[in-house]
Amino acid sequence: PVQVRDNALSLRDDMPKSDVNKEYYSQNMERAVADGDPSQPYGALAKAQSSSDLLMKLARTTPYYKRNRPHICSFWVKGECKRGEECPYRHEKPTDPDDPLADQNIRDRYYGVNDPVADKLLRRAAAMPKL
């Protein structure tokens, strides 16, 4: 997630949120790219040349096959699914609604603020033993 990356690389995004300021910012960045060497990285990522140990520890080394599973059948949850075995959706109970991962805002995930997934990863990284 964006919040984990920014935390690990000690980056702070200065991208404005309003439309007018975004346009002005992008014009200035395009001008800076045009004036500079296009083969070199620029911006915040150019400052963070070394790979972070935290990111290397948290990187997934095996495929996550659960993401390809079908969605949960909403009719089955209500007890009204008439398809039975032919239903293309999963027939299992949804996760606990009190779980903080169940309440996610796409805008917060995109901007990397108040991200419960990132908080979970950062807590896991803090609990990992140091080398």
N, CA, C and O of each residue as an XYZ file, in Angstrom:
524
protein
N       0.811     -1.200      0.000
C       0.000      0.000      0.000
C       0.859      1.270      0.000
O       2.025      1.249      0.392
N       0.272      2.341     -0.435
C       0.965      3.621     -0.563
C       1.491      4.094      0.789
O       2.616      4.584      0.880
N       0.696      3.951      1.823
C       1.095      4.420      3.146
C       2.313      3.660      3.655
O       3.180      4.259      4.291
N       2.404      2.373      3.398
C       3.559      1.578      3.824
C       4.797      2.019      3.057
O       5.865      2.195      3.643
N       4.656      2.197      1.742
C       5.794      2.643      0.929
C       6.314      3.996      1.402
O       7.519      4.179      1.572
N       5.400      4.942      1.613
C       5.818      6.273      2.040
C       6.469      6.237      3.411
O       7.426      6.968      3.668
N       5.954      5.389      4.294
C       6.532      5.270      5.628
C       7.920      4.648      5.562
O       8.836      5.114      6.239
N       8.088      3.612      4.764
C       9.371      2.915      4.681
C      10.444      3.773      4.028
O      11.603      3.738      4.442
N      10.073      4.539      3.018
C      11.050      5.360      2.307
C      11.132      6.779      2.858
O      11.884      7.605      2.341
N      10.359      7.065      3.907
C      10.306      8.400      4.522
C       9.946      9.458      3.485
O      10.564     10.520      3.424
N       8.946      9.154      2.677
C       8.488     10.086      1.655
C       7.263     10.829      2.156
O       6.494     10.320      2.971
N       7.100     12.041      1.649
C       5.899     12.810      1.938
C       5.408     13.367      0.616
O       6.143     14.077     -0.070
N       4.182     13.055      0.253
C       3.629     13.484     -1.026
C       3.137     14.916     -0.913
O       2.294     15.226     -0.071
N       3.666     15.787     -1.762
C       3.267     17.191     -1.755
C       2.264     17.505     -2.854
O       2.020     18.673     -3.156
N       1.687     16.484     -3.445
C       0.720     16.685     -4.527
C      -0.531     17.348     -3.968
O      -1.120     16.849     -3.010
N      -0.949     18.486     -4.564
C      -2.157     19.163     -4.074
C      -3.419     18.366     -4.376
O      -3.424     17.496     -5.246
N      -4.478     18.671     -3.655
C      -5.730     17.929     -3.791
C      -6.754     18.648     -4.678
O      -7.582     17.983     -5.300
N      -6.723     19.983     -4.753
C      -7.718     20.701     -5.556
C      -7.339     20.679     -7.036
O      -6.167     20.526     -7.381
N      -8.333     20.832     -7.904
C      -8.116     20.716     -9.348
C      -7.179     21.787     -9.898
O      -6.289     21.485    -10.693
N      -7.375     23.037     -9.478
C      -6.542     24.127     -9.989
C      -5.096     23.935     -9.557
O      -4.174     24.089    -10.358
N      -4.904     23.602     -8.301
C      -3.540     23.398     -7.809
C      -2.897     22.172     -8.442
O      -1.691     22.170     -8.685
N      -3.678     21.129     -8.715
C      -3.136     19.945     -9.392
C      -2.621     20.309    -10.781
O      -1.551     19.865    -11.198
N      -3.402     21.124    -11.489
C      -3.003     21.525    -12.838
C      -1.704     22.335    -12.798
O      -0.796     22.096    -13.595
N      -1.618     23.289    -11.873
C      -0.410     24.104    -11.735
C       0.786     23.230    -11.355
O       1.877     23.392    -11.901
N       0.578     22.317    -10.429
C       1.653     21.417     -9.982
C       2.131     20.530    -11.130
O       3.334     20.350    -11.321
N       1.183     19.976    -11.896
C       1.574     19.095    -13.001
C       2.307     19.867    -14.093
O       3.228     19.331    -14.710
N       1.915     21.120    -14.345
C       2.642     21.938    -15.319
C       4.084     22.159    -14.870
O       5.011     22.053    -15.674
N       4.270     22.462    -13.598
C       5.624     22.674    -13.077
C       6.444     21.391    -13.134
O       7.632     21.431    -13.455
N       5.825     20.251    -12.825
C       6.552     18.984    -12.873
C       6.913     18.607    -14.314
O       8.007     18.104    -14.570
N       5.990     18.852    -15.253
C       6.289     18.576    -16.663
C       7.441     19.442    -17.149
O       8.291     18.976    -17.907
N       7.475     20.699    -16.718
C       8.562     21.592    -17.091
C       9.876     21.100    -16.499
O      10.910     21.146    -17.166
N       9.848     20.631    -15.258
C      11.062     20.127    -14.609
C      11.565     18.866    -15.306
O      12.774     18.680    -15.449
N      10.658     18.008    -15.736
C      11.055     16.790    -16.446
C      11.638     17.146    -17.808
O      12.634     16.559    -18.231
N      11.022     18.105    -18.498
C      11.507     18.504    -19.821
C      12.899     19.131    -19.736
O      13.715     18.948    -20.639
N      13.173     19.864    -18.666
C      14.474     20.518    -18.506
C      15.555     19.557    -18.035
O      16.739     19.798    -18.274
N      15.172     18.480    -17.374
C      16.153     17.559    -16.785
C      16.509     16.415    -17.711
O      16.073     16.361    -18.861
N      17.316     15.495    -17.183
C      17.739     14.301    -17.917
C      16.633     13.245    -17.796
O      16.345     12.796    -16.687
N      16.005     12.836    -18.911
C      14.878     11.899    -18.822
C      15.271     10.487    -18.394
O      14.408      9.702    -18.001
N      16.549     10.156    -18.462
C      16.953      8.800    -18.085
C      17.147      8.650    -16.579
O      17.271      7.530    -16.083
N      17.176      9.756    -15.853
C      17.388      9.718    -14.406
C      16.058      9.843    -13.672
O      15.176     10.575    -14.121
N      15.900      9.142    -12.549
C      14.676      9.322    -11.757
C      14.677     10.715    -11.137
O      15.736     11.280    -10.863
N      13.500     11.255    -10.921
C      13.418     12.571    -10.308
C      12.313     12.557     -9.263
O      11.545     11.601     -9.163
N      12.248     13.612     -8.501
C      11.218     13.732     -7.483
C      11.609     13.005     -6.213
O      12.790     12.819     -5.923
N      10.599     12.598     -5.460
C      10.838     11.974     -4.158
C      11.524     10.625     -4.290
O      12.323     10.258     -3.428
N      11.232      9.876     -5.353
C      11.845      8.558     -5.508
C      13.325      8.648     -5.865
O      14.077      7.706     -5.614
N      13.750      9.762     -6.443
C      15.173      9.926     -6.749
C      15.977     10.084     -5.464
O      17.139      9.683     -5.395
N      15.351     10.669     -4.451
C      16.038     10.856     -3.166
C      16.180      9.532     -2.424
O      17.122      9.354     -1.652
N      15.262      8.610     -2.648
C      15.276      7.318     -1.958
C      15.879      6.267     -2.881
O      15.166      5.393     -3.373
N      17.164      6.342     -3.116
C      17.825      5.426     -4.046
C      17.940      4.011     -3.486
O      17.770      3.039     -4.221
N      18.225      3.889     -2.198
C      18.439      2.556     -1.630
C      17.100      1.873     -1.361
O      16.121      2.520     -0.990
N      17.077      0.570     -1.552
C      15.856     -0.168     -1.254
C      15.730     -0.307      0.259
O      16.718     -0.522      0.961
N      14.539     -0.185      0.731
C      14.292     -0.222      2.163
C      14.248     -1.665      2.664
O      13.654     -2.535      2.027
N      14.882     -1.909      3.808
C      14.825     -3.241      4.415
C      13.399     -3.591      4.820
O      12.984     -4.746      4.730
N      12.654     -2.586      5.266
C      11.267     -2.817      5.662
C      10.450     -3.301      4.467
O       9.667     -4.243      4.591
N      10.626     -2.669      3.322
C       9.881     -3.094      2.134
C      10.300     -4.484      1.688
O       9.469     -5.265      1.225
N      11.575     -4.797      1.823
C      12.041     -6.130      1.436
C      11.464     -7.201      2.363
O      11.148     -8.303      1.916
N      11.325     -6.877      3.667
C      10.749     -7.837      4.614
C       9.265     -8.060      4.341
O       8.771     -9.183      4.442
N       8.558     -6.986      3.995
C       7.114     -7.080      3.816
C       6.712     -7.543      2.420
O       5.538     -7.831      2.185
N       7.646     -7.619      1.504
C       7.315     -8.016      0.133
C       6.794     -9.446      0.109
O       7.313    -10.325      0.797
N       5.768     -9.659     -0.687
C       5.181    -10.984     -0.824
C       6.085    -11.827     -1.711
O       6.452    -11.406     -2.808
N       6.443    -13.011     -1.241
C       7.340    -13.871     -2.009
C       6.594    -14.981     -2.740
O       7.149    -15.624     -3.631
N       5.354    -15.201     -2.369
C       4.550    -16.236     -3.026
C       3.275    -15.600     -3.578
O       2.850    -14.559     -3.078
N       2.662    -16.191     -4.583
C       1.422    -15.633     -5.127
C       0.291    -15.698     -4.101
O       0.242    -16.603     -3.268
N      -0.609    -14.729     -4.176
C      -1.766    -14.677     -3.292
C      -2.984    -15.108     -4.105
O      -3.630    -14.292     -4.762
N      -3.286    -16.403     -4.050
C      -4.332    -16.962     -4.892
C      -5.740    -16.613     -4.415
O      -6.688    -16.702     -5.196
N      -5.897    -16.221     -3.162
C      -7.232    -15.929     -2.650
C      -7.863    -14.725     -3.344
O      -9.088    -14.596     -3.349
N      -7.061    -13.851     -3.924
C      -7.631    -12.666     -4.568
C      -8.428    -13.024     -5.814
O      -9.253    -12.230     -6.267
N      -8.197    -14.208     -6.376
C      -8.904    -14.622     -7.587
C     -10.214    -15.346     -7.291
O     -10.934    -15.729     -8.212
N     -10.520    -15.533     -6.020
C     -11.755    -16.242     -5.677
C     -12.975    -15.399     -6.030
O     -12.896    -14.170     -6.037
N     -14.105    -16.046     -6.323
C     -15.319    -15.272     -6.618
C     -15.841    -14.571     -5.365
O     -15.479    -14.920     -4.241
N     -16.693    -13.583     -5.581
C     -17.296    -12.855     -4.469
C     -18.261    -13.760     -3.709
O     -18.672    -14.807     -4.209
N     -18.615    -13.346     -2.506
C     -19.563    -14.102     -1.686
C     -20.974    -13.864     -2.217
O     -21.330    -12.738     -2.566
N     -21.759    -14.906     -2.277
C     -23.136    -14.838     -2.777
C     -24.010    -14.113     -1.745
O     -24.217    -14.607     -0.637
N     -24.515    -12.941     -2.125
C     -25.336    -12.165     -1.196
C     -26.679    -12.849     -0.945
O     -27.261    -12.699      0.129
N     -27.172    -13.598     -1.930
C     -28.427    -14.317     -1.731
C     -28.243    -15.467     -0.748
O     -29.138    -15.750      0.047
N     -27.083    -16.135     -0.796
C     -26.812    -17.235      0.121
C     -26.716    -16.714      1.555
O     -27.165    -17.377      2.491
N     -26.128    -15.523      1.726
C     -26.015    -14.929      3.062
C     -27.402    -14.677      3.632
O     -27.628    -14.863      4.828
N     -28.348    -14.248      2.768
C     -29.727    -14.020      3.213
C     -30.518    -15.312      3.325
O     -31.627    -15.320      3.860
N     -29.945    -16.420      2.816
C     -30.635    -17.705      2.855
C     -31.601    -17.894      1.706
O     -32.533    -18.691      1.813
N     -31.398    -17.171      0.591
C     -32.346    -17.207     -0.516
C     -31.731    -17.653     -1.838
O     -32.369    -17.483     -2.877
N     -30.531    -18.211     -1.849
C     -29.891    -18.600     -3.114
C     -30.574    -19.850     -3.667
O     -30.635    -20.882     -2.999
N     -31.085    -19.747     -4.894
C     -31.806    -20.846     -5.526
C     -30.912    -21.650     -6.468
O     -31.339    -22.683     -6.984
N     -29.686    -21.198     -6.701
C     -28.814    -21.858     -7.671
C     -28.105    -23.078     -7.106
O     -27.789    -24.006     -7.851
N     -27.854    -23.092     -5.827
C     -27.184    -24.231     -5.208
C     -25.763    -24.405     -5.702
O     -24.967    -23.468     -5.657
N     -25.438    -25.609     -6.178
C     -24.084    -25.917     -6.657
C     -23.737    -25.170     -7.941
O     -22.557    -24.993     -8.243
N     -24.733    -24.730     -8.702
C     -24.481    -24.039     -9.964
C     -24.170    -22.560     -9.771
O     -23.835    -21.871    -10.734
N     -24.272    -22.073     -8.567
C     -24.028    -20.656     -8.287
C     -22.543    -20.339     -8.499
O     -21.682    -21.023     -7.946
N     -22.237    -19.306     -9.295
C     -20.829    -18.971     -9.546
C     -20.169    -18.236     -8.383
O     -18.967    -17.974     -8.424
N     -20.929    -17.904     -7.362
C     -20.388    -17.174     -6.221
C     -20.115    -18.117     -5.060
O     -20.631    -19.234     -5.019
N     -19.294    -17.654     -4.111
C     -18.933    -18.488     -2.961
C     -20.086    -18.556     -1.974
O     -20.766    -17.561     -1.720
N     -20.295    -19.739     -1.425
C     -21.299    -19.928     -0.388
C     -20.588    -20.120      0.940
O     -20.397    -21.245      1.402
N     -20.201    -19.010      1.545
C     -19.592    -19.043      2.877
C     -19.909    -17.734      3.576
O     -20.248    -16.731      2.947
N     -19.790    -17.773      4.885
C     -20.134    -16.592      5.675
C     -19.105    -15.488      5.445
O     -17.912    -15.764      5.319
N     -19.569    -14.227      5.389
C     -18.620    -13.121      5.235
C     -17.782    -12.939      6.499
O     -18.102    -13.489      7.554
N     -16.720    -12.170      6.380
C     -15.839    -11.937      7.527
C     -16.555    -11.120      8.592
O     -17.638    -10.582      8.361
N     -15.944    -11.039      9.740
C     -16.497    -10.317     10.879
C     -16.657     -8.834     10.536
O     -15.682     -8.206     10.123
N     -17.862     -8.247     10.693
C     -18.039     -6.830     10.363
C     -17.292     -5.895     11.318
O     -17.077     -4.729     10.987
N     -16.894     -6.384     12.493
C     -16.143     -5.551     13.432
C     -14.667     -5.460     13.059
O     -13.926     -4.672     13.647
N     -14.239     -6.253     12.093
C     -12.856     -6.229     11.637
C     -12.564     -4.871     10.994
O     -13.327     -4.435     10.131
N     -11.477     -4.188     11.390
C     -11.195     -2.874     10.796
C     -10.916     -2.946      9.299
O     -11.064     -1.943      8.600
N     -10.515     -4.114      8.794
C     -10.262     -4.236      7.361
C     -11.559     -4.251      6.557
O     -11.534     -4.054      5.342
N     -12.699     -4.484      7.227
C     -13.979     -4.499      6.531
C     -14.455     -3.085      6.209
O     -15.322     -2.909      5.352
N     -13.901     -2.076      6.881
C     -14.319     -0.689      6.682
C     -13.175      0.076      6.026
O     -12.371      0.710      6.709
N     -13.108      0.016      4.700
C     -12.040      0.697      3.972
C     -12.634      1.736      3.037
O     -13.697      1.533      2.451
N     -11.938      2.835      2.912
C     -12.345      3.890      2.005
C     -11.352      3.920      0.850
O     -10.146      4.019      1.075
N     -11.840      3.835     -0.368
C     -10.947      3.760     -1.528
C     -10.102      5.021     -1.652
O      -8.944      4.944     -2.060
N     -10.656      6.172     -1.308
C      -9.903      7.429     -1.395
C      -8.763      7.439     -0.382
O      -7.659      7.883     -0.697
N      -9.022      6.956      0.827
C      -7.955      6.900      1.837
C      -6.857      5.935      1.415
O      -5.676      6.215      1.625
N      -7.226      4.813      0.828
C      -6.212      3.860      0.358
C      -5.380      4.475     -0.758
O      -4.164      4.287     -0.804
N      -6.036      5.216     -1.664
C      -5.337      5.815     -2.805
C      -4.326      6.861     -2.343
O      -3.192      6.890     -2.823
N      -4.737      7.714     -1.416
C      -3.842      8.767     -0.942
C      -2.910      8.293      0.165
O      -1.970      9.007      0.516
N      -3.139      7.127      0.717
C      -2.251      6.583      1.736
C      -2.442      7.187      3.109
O      -1.473      7.373      3.844
N      -3.677      7.496      3.467
C      -3.983      8.010      4.805
C      -5.107      7.166      5.392
O      -6.007      6.737      4.670
N      -5.058      6.930      6.691
C      -6.090      6.153      7.396
C      -6.346      4.801      6.728
O      -7.497      4.387      6.588
N      -5.300      4.129      6.323
C      -5.416      2.861      5.611
C      -5.284      1.707      6.602
O      -4.201      1.504      7.151
N      -6.365      0.938      6.852
C      -6.270     -0.156      7.820
C      -5.337     -1.278      7.371
O      -4.720     -1.935      8.209
N      -5.225     -1.505      6.063
C      -4.319     -2.544      5.562
C      -2.870     -2.141      5.830
O      -2.059     -2.966      6.250
N      -2.551     -0.869      5.584
C      -1.196     -0.380      5.840
C      -0.885     -0.425      7.332
O       0.225     -0.784      7.726
N      -1.861     -0.062      8.164
C      -1.643     -0.127      9.616
C      -1.343     -1.557     10.052
O      -0.471     -1.784     10.891
N      -2.064     -2.518      9.484
C      -1.836     -3.927      9.822
C      -0.428     -4.355      9.408
O       0.263     -5.028     10.174
N       0.003     -3.971      8.202
C       1.344     -4.327      7.733
C       2.431     -3.671      8.579
O       3.443     -4.301      8.886
N       2.227     -2.411      8.956
C       3.232     -1.717      9.769
C       3.307     -2.311     11.175
O       4.391     -2.385     11.754
N       2.166     -2.738     11.735
C       2.191     -3.410     13.043
C       2.934     -4.735     12.940
O       3.708     -5.087     13.830
N       2.697     -5.477     11.845
C       3.386     -6.744     11.635
C       4.894     -6.514     11.484
O       5.696     -7.293     11.999
N       5.271     -5.457     10.785
C       6.697     -5.153     10.597
C       7.351     -4.767     11.918
O       8.508     -5.109     12.160
N       6.620     -4.059     12.774
C       7.175     -3.673     14.071
C       7.372     -4.892     14.965
O       8.276     -4.909     15.800
N       6.527     -5.917     14.794
C       6.636     -7.123     15.618
C       7.705     -8.084     15.110
O       8.103     -9.000     15.829
N       8.180     -7.884     13.865
C       9.197     -8.780     13.307
C      10.534     -8.571     14.015
O      10.864     -7.451     14.406
N      11.298     -9.642     14.179
C      12.609     -9.481     14.814
C      13.571     -8.728     13.897
O      13.528     -8.865     12.674
N      14.436     -7.935     14.517
C      15.440     -7.170     13.767
C      16.646     -8.049     13.493
O      16.955     -8.942     14.283
N      17.333     -7.808     12.381
C      18.537     -8.571     12.041
C      19.769     -7.920     12.606
O      20.876     -8.426     12.418
